[in-house]
Amino acid sequence: MINHPLSNLLSQTKFLENIAEQHGTPTYVYSKRRLEENISRLSSAISQSFTKHQIYYAVKANSNIQIIRTLKNEFNDLGCDCSSPGELFAASKAGLNMSDCVYTGNYESLEDLQIAYDSGAEINLDDLNSFKRLKTIGIPDYISFRLNPGKGHGQFKGIITGGKNSKFGIPKETIVEAYNVAKSSGVKKFGLQCHAGSSTLDAKTFSDITKQILKSAREIEDNLGQKLEKISIGSGFGIPYRDEEEPLDLEQLFQNTKRTFKDFYGEDNSSWPTLCIEPGRILVADTGFILTRVTGIKSSYKEFVGLDAGMETLMRPALYGAFHRVQKIGHIDENDTIIYDITGRICENTDRISEGYKMPEMKEGELCAIMDSGAYGYSMSHNFNTRPRSSEVLVDEEEVSLIRKRETIEELFRGCDV
Ligand SMILES: Cc1ncc(COP(=O)(O)O)c(C=O)c1O
């Protein structure tokens, strides 16, 4: 059995068989308890170091309304970071005040900007041209801009969002100009945001990025002749996807951040800007797995396990080579393992959940769990090969609630009857 916060749930074979029976497979299964633990752990770590702070849950990681609601119920001060009109809708439907939310778009259309402006959420802009487009709609009292600090970080090339190859943010060399234009156009208060990459487990990386953000903050403040209200260090907080990885030390991370704030702003923390974070993965990834059934076993040039969950259910491995552990449900003979390629039913050879994965021998009809699928699982799932998207359930001890129905084939063609 893998070393995982949901190990206890994974060992409840009958319980999981019942979920599969009742809701079908594949189904995303989330643990309410783990969601609550994650938000409590994070809010406790940040509040130990920062009195003025704000957590904006990054809705892109998982936009299920019941998931957002569970986080909000456990931590009432939660805001949301939204990057599309749909994510604003999800946050609002989950009961969040839009004034507690931030809209972080990129290459935003006028329509997107209008929706963000009308929503009342704070707006975090990706470029000076974004501001110029926004100006044709209206001038909010407060805005922030997204900094590209010139370098980024992340577990894979595809999730590094800072640096010379990044499509995001304003280069540190030119960001001051954006603030000057915004101020002269009537914006009164400002923040600075930066999200330079994702899935990083080393606290030191965040110290380096924070120093860079505060350097830019100082330059902006000196030029504007006024203090920034908020500094968002974005997120990128990783989780252990492998048995041997250690979790990110959150207390250490915020202590380091506090030290950097002290160096820049002095001892008196009442004069510091509010520290904002936009966590997605660290709140939801390890709260969910995909419960899936083996549909076909094949011995070819390699040994294949075919599941009813493929790249349409979990895009991350095909998209950027992400690794997810796969746990067999039921009797496990640790001495009887096989090296498999684990695939789905999609007509693409990139359809792999894992390659060269050592696990107990699998048989058709058996169940397994694709771990850590709570973040960027359902939210990245799609309909390729005209496969309807799966259902989602929330487990609260013995209770299982359906929190999203499985799509039907008919629903996929709703828009075609024109
Ligand atoms: C602007 C922004 N903030 C926050 C996040 C969430 O990142 P993570 O899932 O690493 O916490 C992302 C992810 O892409 C992002 O683009």
The ligand as a Tripos MOL2 file, in Angstrom:
@<TRIPOS>MOLECULE
LIG
   16    16     1     0     0
SMALL
NO_CHARGES

@<TRIPOS>ATOM
      1 C1         -2.1810   32.8740  -11.3160 C.3       1 LIG1
      2 C2         -2.2090   31.5460  -10.6500 C.ar      1 LIG1
      3 N1         -2.3740   31.4910   -9.3220 N.ar      1 LIG1
      4 C3         -2.4350   30.3080   -8.6770 C.ar      1 LIG1
      5 C4         -2.3170   29.1180   -9.3460 C.ar      1 LIG1
      6 C5         -2.4090   27.8430   -8.5630 C.3       1 LIG1
      7 O1         -1.2350   27.1600   -8.5410 O.3       1 LIG1
      8 P1         -1.0260   25.8380   -7.6860 P.3       1 LIG1
      9 O2         -1.9940   24.8380   -8.1620 O.co2     1 LIG1
     10 O3          0.3730   25.4890   -7.9300 O.co2     1 LIG1
     11 O4         -1.2950   26.1640   -6.2630 O.co2     1 LIG1
     12 C6         -2.0860   29.1240  -10.7190 C.ar      1 LIG1
     13 C7         -1.9110   27.8560  -11.4430 C.2       1 LIG1
     14 O5         -1.6530   27.7490  -12.6020 O.2       1 LIG1
     15 C8         -2.0530   30.3720  -11.4020 C.ar      1 LIG1
     16 O6         -1.8810   30.4410  -12.7250 O.3       1 LIG1
@<TRIPOS>BOND
     1     1     2 1
     2     2     3 ar
     3     2    15 ar
     4     3     4 ar
     5     4     5 ar
     6     5     6 1
     7     5    12 ar
     8     6     7 1
     9     7     8 1
    10     8     9 2
    11     8    10 1
    12     8    11 1
    13    12    13 1
    14    12    15 ar
    15    13    14 2
    16    15    16 1
@<TRIPOS>SUBSTRUCTURE
     1 LIG1         1 GROUP 0 **** ****
